[in-house]
């Protein structure tokens, strides 16, 4: 049954399809790939650093 579900058109191995023709930008803090293309202007953060930055700015009072 799993073989029918994972017929090669889905990403059962946890990878996502490369829908962006452009490479992803790297995080300016930890240099990991972000969700944004390299052409995006401004500071690009990975999801972890973005979340930590939001926590830091929300509690600075």
C-alpha positions in Angstrom: 0.0 0.0 0.0 2.8 2.4 0.8 4.4 1.7 -2.5 1.2 2.8 -4.2 1.1 6.0 -2.2 4.8 6.7 -2.8 4.8 6.2 -6.5 7.7 8.6 -7.2 5.4 11.6 -7.9 5.1 12.5 -4.2 8.0 13.3 -1.8 7.8 10.5 0.7 11.4 10.8 1.7 10.7 14.2 3.3 12.2 16.3 0.6 10.2 19.1 -1.1 10.1 19.7 -4.8 12.3 22.4 -6.1 9.6 24.8 -7.4 11.9 27.8 -7.4 14.2 28.2 -10.4 16.4 30.4 -8.3 18.7 29.3 -5.4 17.7 30.1 -1.9 19.4 33.0 0.0 21.4 32.1 3.1 20.6 33.4 6.5 22.7 36.4 7.5 23.2 35.0 11.0 23.8 31.3 10.7 24.3 30.9 6.9 21.7 28.2 6.6 19.3 28.3 3.6 16.2 30.4 4.0 12.8 30.3 2.4 13.6 33.3 0.2 15.2 33.5 -3.2 18.7 35.1 -3.5 17.2 38.0 -5.3 15.2 39.2 -2.3 16.4 42.5 -1.0 17.2 43.2 2.7 18.0 40.9 5.6 17.2 37.3 5.0 16.8 35.0 8.0 16.2 31.2 8.3 13.0 30.2 10.1 14.8 29.5 13.3 16.7 32.8 13.4 13.6 34.7 12.3 11.6 33.2 15.2 14.4 34.0 17.7 14.6 37.6 16.4 10.9 38.0 16.8 11.1 36.7 20.4 14.0 39.1 21.1 12.2 42.2 19.8 8.8 41.3 21.3 10.3 41.1 24.8 12.5 44.2 24.6 10.6 46.7 26.4 
